[in-house]
Amino acid sequence: MGNTEHKTYQESPESKSPGSSECKPRPCWQTLLLGLAAGSGGSLIGVGGGIIMVPILTIWGLTQKRAQGTSLVVIFALIPVAIITYAVRGNIDFSFAIPLAIGGVIGGVLGSNLALRFSNRLLARLFGIFLIIISLRLIFMTTSGEVCEVAELRTWWDFTETGLFGILAGLTAGFFGVGGGVVFVPTGVILAGLQQCIAQGSSLTAILPTTLVATFNYQREREIEWNLVKWMVPGAIVGAIIGAIGADALADIRNGRILTVLFALFLLFTGVRRLMSVQNATRSVKGKTS
C-alpha cells in the first residue's frame, strides 16, 4: 500500500528562486481539490481559474509572483479541455476571440515582464483593487436586454478596437497571473454585447496563447512551483469539463444575466479578501518590528 500522506511540495534546490517563500507540504488530495475547484470555477465563469488559485497558493506560503507563475501553468493545461467543451456546445465566437488573442499575446509579454519588477506586496494590493473594480462594473452595468450570439465586427476599426482590449487583457494576464479572462469576459459582454456564456467561451479561446507567453516569462525567472503543478493539473482538467457544462446550463437563465452576476460577485469577494489578507500581513510585520 502506498503512503496516503504523500506530500506535494518538497522544495528542492532546483525549485528555489530569489522570490520563493516557505510553503508547508500539502497532501496530494488537497492539491488535487484545488485544481478541481480552479478548473470548474474558472471554466464556469470563463476566466481560467487564476482568481481561485492565486489567493489560495499565497495562503499556502508562496509569494505572490510564484503563485501567479504556478497558476498560469495550470491554466494553460486546463484551457484546451474547456475550449473543446464550449465549442461542442456552440458557445465560442472565433471571430471575436482571434483579435483578442492577437492583442493578448502582445500584452502578455509586456505584463509578465512588468509584474516581475514589482514587489509582491504591491502586486497583491493591485490585484485586489483590480478585481473589485471589474466586479462593480459588471454588477451595475446597464444593457438593452438584448444579447448576441455573434460579435458584429464589421470594420477594421472593430477588429482593431477588440485587439486593443486584447492587449489590455494580456497585460492583466501577465501582470496578475489570472489568465486575462477578467478582462476578456467583460469585453465580450460590455463591448460586443455577447451572451455571457459565449463571451466566456471566446475568452477561454483567447486566453490560451496569452497564457503561454506569460508562463514562459515566469518560468524564465524561476517563479513556478512544479511540484504543486503536477498534482493540480489532473484536477483542473476534470473541473474544466464540469464548469463548461454548468455554464451552458446557466446560460438560458435570464439571457445569462445570472451567470454575469455570479461572476461579478465572485470577483468582488476575491478582491476584498485579497486586500484584507495583505493588510493583515502588513500589520503583523509592523507588530514584530515595533
matplotlib code that plots the C-alpha trace (Angstrom):
import matplotlib.pyplot as plt

x = [0.0, 1.2, 1.5, -1.7, 0.1, 2.3, 3.3, 3.0, 5.6, 9.2, 11.3, 14.4, 17.5, 16.0, 12.7, 14.1, 14.3, 15.2, 11.5, 10.3, 8.9, 8.4, 5.4, 4.2, 4.0, 0.4, -1.2, -1.8, -5.6, -5.6, -3.7, -6.0, -9.0, -7.5, -7.0, -10.6, -12.0, -10.0, -10.8, -14.6, -14.9, -12.7, -14.4, -17.8, -17.1, -14.6, -11.5, -9.1, -9.1, -6.3, -8.5, -9.1, -5.6, -3.5, -5.1, -5.0, -1.4, -0.3, -2.1, -0.2, 3.0, 4.0, 5.0, 2.6, 4.8, 5.4, 1.7, 1.0, 3.5, 2.2, -1.3, -0.5, 0.9, -2.3, -4.4, -2.5, -3.1, -6.9, -7.9, -7.8, -10.3, -12.6, -12.4, -13.4, -16.3, -17.5, -17.1, -19.0, -22.0, -21.6, -20.5, -17.4, -17.3, -14.0, -14.3, -14.2, -11.7, -9.0, -8.3, -8.5, -5.8, -3.5, -3.6, -3.4, -0.1, 1.5, 0.0, 1.0, 4.7, 4.6, 2.5, 4.5, 7.8, 6.3, 5.0, 8.4, 9.7, 7.1, 7.2, 4.9, 3.0, 2.2, 1.3, -1.2, -2.8, -3.2, -4.6, -7.4, -8.2, -8.5, -10.9, -13.2, -13.3, -14.2, -16.8, -18.6, -18.6, -20.4, -22.9, -24.0, -23.7, -26.9, -27.9, -30.7, -31.8, -30.7, -27.7, -25.8, -24.7, -22.1, -20.0, -20.6, -17.1, -17.8, -14.9, -11.2, -11.7, -13.9, -11.1, -8.5, -10.6, -11.0, -7.3, -6.5, -8.7, -6.8, -3.6, -5.2, -6.3, -2.9, -1.3, -3.7, -2.9, 0.9, 0.7, -1.7, -1.3, -5.1, -5.2, -6.8, -10.4, -11.3, -10.9, -11.8, -15.2, -16.4, -15.1, -17.3, -20.4, -20.0, -18.2, -19.5, -22.9, -22.3, -24.3, -22.3, -21.7, -20.4, -18.2, -16.8, -16.1, -14.5, -12.5, -11.0, -10.0, -8.2, -6.5, -4.6, -1.8, -1.8, -1.2, 1.6, 3.7, 3.2, 4.1, 7.3, 8.4, 7.6, 9.5, 12.5, 12.6, 12.0, 8.8, 6.8, 6.4, 6.3, 5.8, 2.4, 1.6, 1.8, -1.0, -3.2, -3.4, -5.4, -8.0, -8.1, -8.8, -11.7, -13.1, -12.8, -15.3, -17.7, -17.6, -18.2, -21.2, -22.5, -22.1, -24.1, -26.9, -27.0, -26.8, -30.6, -31.5, -32.4, -30.2, -27.2, -27.5, -27.5, -24.1, -22.8, -23.9, -22.3, -19.1, -19.1, -19.8, -17.0, -14.6, -15.8, -15.3, -11.9, -10.7, -11.9, -10.3, -7.0, -6.8, -7.7, -5.0, -2.4, -3.4, -3.3, 0.2, 1.4, 0.1, 1.7, 5.1, 4.8, 3.9, 7.0, 9.3, 7.9]
y = [0.0, 3.5, 6.3, 8.3, 11.2, 11.8, 15.5, 17.6, 20.2, 19.5, 22.4, 21.3, 23.3, 23.5, 24.9, 27.7, 31.1, 34.5, 35.3, 32.0, 31.6, 28.8, 26.6, 23.9, 20.5, 19.6, 16.2, 15.4, 15.3, 18.9, 20.0, 17.9, 19.6, 23.0, 22.1, 20.8, 23.9, 26.2, 24.2, 24.1, 27.6, 29.1, 27.2, 28.1, 31.8, 31.8, 33.1, 30.2, 29.8, 32.1, 34.1, 30.9, 29.5, 32.7, 33.7, 30.1, 29.5, 32.7, 31.4, 28.2, 30.2, 31.0, 34.6, 36.5, 36.2, 32.4, 31.8, 33.7, 31.7, 28.4, 29.4, 30.2, 26.8, 25.1, 27.5, 26.6, 22.9, 23.1, 25.7, 23.3, 21.0, 23.9, 25.2, 21.9, 21.6, 25.1, 24.6, 21.4, 23.3, 26.2, 28.7, 30.3, 33.2, 32.7, 36.0, 37.8, 35.5, 35.8, 39.6, 39.3, 36.6, 38.5, 41.6, 39.3, 37.8, 41.3, 42.3, 39.0, 39.6, 43.2, 42.4, 39.4, 41.3, 44.3, 42.2, 40.7, 44.3, 44.9, 43.9, 41.0, 43.2, 46.0, 43.4, 41.7, 45.1, 46.0, 42.5, 43.0, 46.6, 45.4, 42.6, 44.9, 47.5, 44.9, 43.3, 46.5, 47.4, 44.2, 44.3, 47.9, 47.8, 48.5, 46.7, 47.0, 43.5, 42.1, 39.8, 38.5, 35.1, 36.6, 39.7, 42.2, 43.2, 44.7, 47.1, 47.1, 49.5, 47.0, 44.4, 47.0, 48.0, 44.4, 43.8, 46.8, 45.3, 42.1, 43.9, 45.2, 41.7, 40.3, 42.8, 41.7, 38.0, 38.5, 41.1, 39.3, 35.7, 35.2, 34.2, 37.5, 36.4, 39.1, 41.5, 39.2, 38.3, 41.8, 43.0, 40.4, 41.3, 45.1, 45.9, 43.3, 42.6, 38.9, 36.5, 35.8, 32.1, 32.9, 35.7, 33.1, 30.5, 33.2, 34.4, 31.0, 30.6, 34.0, 33.2, 30.1, 31.9, 34.8, 32.4, 30.6, 33.7, 34.9, 31.4, 31.5, 34.7, 33.4, 30.2, 32.2, 33.9, 30.5, 31.7, 28.4, 25.6, 22.5, 20.1, 21.7, 21.9, 18.1, 17.4, 20.4, 19.8, 16.5, 18.0, 21.2, 19.2, 17.4, 20.6, 22.4, 19.9, 20.3, 24.1, 24.4, 22.1, 24.1, 27.4, 26.1, 25.2, 28.6, 30.5, 30.2, 31.8, 35.5, 35.5, 34.6, 37.6, 35.3, 34.0, 37.5, 38.4, 35.2, 36.0, 39.6, 38.6, 36.0, 38.7, 41.1, 38.5, 37.5, 41.2, 42.2, 39.1, 39.7, 43.3, 42.2, 39.5, 42.0, 44.5, 41.8, 40.7, 44.3, 44.8, 41.6, 42.7, 46.2, 44.5, 42.3, 45.2, 47.7]
z = [0.0, -0.8, 1.7, 1.5, 3.2, 0.2, 0.2, -2.9, -2.1, -1.2, -2.0, -3.9, -4.9, -8.4, -7.2, -5.2, -6.5, -5.2, -4.9, -3.4, 0.1, 2.5, 1.7, 4.1, 2.5, 1.3, 0.9, -2.8, -2.2, -1.1, -4.3, -6.5, -4.9, -5.5, -9.2, -9.4, -7.8, -10.0, -13.2, -12.5, -11.2, -13.9, -16.7, -15.3, -15.3, -18.3, -16.5, -16.4, -12.6, -11.6, -9.3, -7.3, -7.3, -6.7, -3.3, -2.0, -3.1, -1.3, 1.8, 1.5, 1.6, -1.9, -2.8, -5.0, -8.0, -7.5, -7.0, -10.2, -12.2, -10.9, -11.6, -15.2, -15.9, -14.6, -16.6, -19.8, -19.1, -18.5, -21.1, -24.2, -22.4, -21.6, -25.1, -26.7, -24.3, -25.0, -28.8, -28.9, -27.4, -29.8, -27.2, -28.9, -31.3, -33.0, -35.0, -31.6, -29.9, -32.6, -32.5, -28.7, -28.7, -31.0, -28.7, -25.7, -26.8, -27.0, -23.7, -22.0, -22.8, -21.5, -18.4, -17.2, -17.6, -15.7, -12.8, -12.1, -11.4, -8.7, -5.0, -4.0, -1.6, -4.1, -6.7, -4.3, -3.5, -7.1, -7.8, -5.2, -6.3, -9.9, -9.2, -7.2, -10.0, -12.6, -10.4, -9.7, -13.4, -14.2, -11.4, -12.2, -16.0, -17.9, -21.0, -23.6, -22.7, -26.0, -26.3, -29.3, -30.3, -32.7, -32.2, -35.0, -36.0, -39.4, -40.0, -39.5, -36.6, -34.9, -35.1, -34.0, -31.0, -30.0, -30.4, -28.2, -25.5, -26.1, -25.2, -22.0, -21.1, -21.9, -19.6, -17.0, -17.6, -17.3, -14.5, -12.2, -13.3, -13.8, -17.5, -18.7, -18.5, -16.0, -18.9, -21.9, -20.5, -19.6, -23.0, -24.7, -22.6, -22.5, -25.8, -28.1, -26.4, -26.4, -24.2, -21.1, -21.9, -25.4, -24.1, -21.7, -24.3, -26.6, -23.6, -22.9, -26.5, -26.5, -23.1, -24.5, -26.4, -23.9, -21.0, -22.9, -23.4, -19.8, -18.5, -20.4, -18.7, -15.2, -15.9, -17.2, -13.8, -12.0, -10.4, -10.9, -8.3, -10.5, -7.5, -7.0, -10.7, -11.3, -8.8, -9.6, -13.4, -13.3, -11.0, -13.1, -16.3, -14.8, -13.3, -16.7, -18.2, -15.3, -15.4, -19.1, -18.9, -15.9, -17.8, -20.7, -18.3, -16.6, -20.0, -20.5, -17.2, -17.9, -21.0, -19.0, -16.6, -13.6, -14.8, -15.1, -11.6, -10.1, -12.0, -10.6, -7.0, -7.1, -8.3, -5.6, -2.8, -4.1, -4.4, -0.9, 0.6, -1.1, 0.2, 3.7, 3.7, 2.6, 5.2, 8.0, 6.8, 6.9, 10.5, 11.5, 10.2, 11.8, 15.1, 15.0, 14.2, 16.8]

ax = plt.figure().add_subplot(projection="3d")
ax.plot(x, y, z, "-o")
ax.set_aspect("equal")
plt.show()
